[in-house]
Amino acid sequence: MRPVMADFSLDKSKKLLTEAGWTPGADGMRQKDGKPLQASLYVFTELHERIVTPVQAQLRQVGFDLQIKRLESAAFNTATRAGEHDARFLPMIYSSPDFLYFFVSSAVPSPNTVRWRDDRTDTLFQQSQTTLKEPERVKAFQGIEQRLVGEAVVVPIQHIRWIFGSRPRAHGLKCSRPRAHGLKYHPIHGIYKLMDVWV
């Protein structure tokens, strides 16, 4: 199966940019027709800024000047709704795939602040909202995710690895795996929901 995301290749990136007419200047940053190869990335927390700083460093290696702009939350929302940014940090902390509504055409300018307009995405999302068959709903959401990543609308960055521990004393009413003891990882911030667990 072909991977959804492209493999990282510094040499290939430089080659493609050169072929597209972006040539390095004296400082190593690329330009074309007197314009710098530059983009703005908006974030709204210090953590987000720390996460994207290595991305900024990687892009500088190929002569791409990514400028990170951190705003407080309200100003960030106003700026991204107005489309002042080229890219934005979007924390994926949602408990339902329905948040992919953020990428349908009818959600521009907000919450679709990346301005992604795509008939295929719209069709798949509509399918996810109208089908009564769970496998079809899952397939539609997977199709949206593959399209977003494949077209580099979204670039996933894993920045936290959650490690959880439990004792055999904790048992759950609904335990699909014997070693899980009923403790279920919740997708929002990695919080445990202990409603079906007892000691």
Salt bridges, closest charged atoms under 4 A:
GLU19 OE2 - LYS15 NZ 2.56
GLU49 OE1 - ARG70 NH1 2.91
ASP65 OD1 - ARG60 NH1 3.75
ASP98 OD2 - ARG137 NH2 2.97
ASP118 OD2 - ARG147 NE 2.72
GLU151 OE2 - ARG147 NH1 3.85
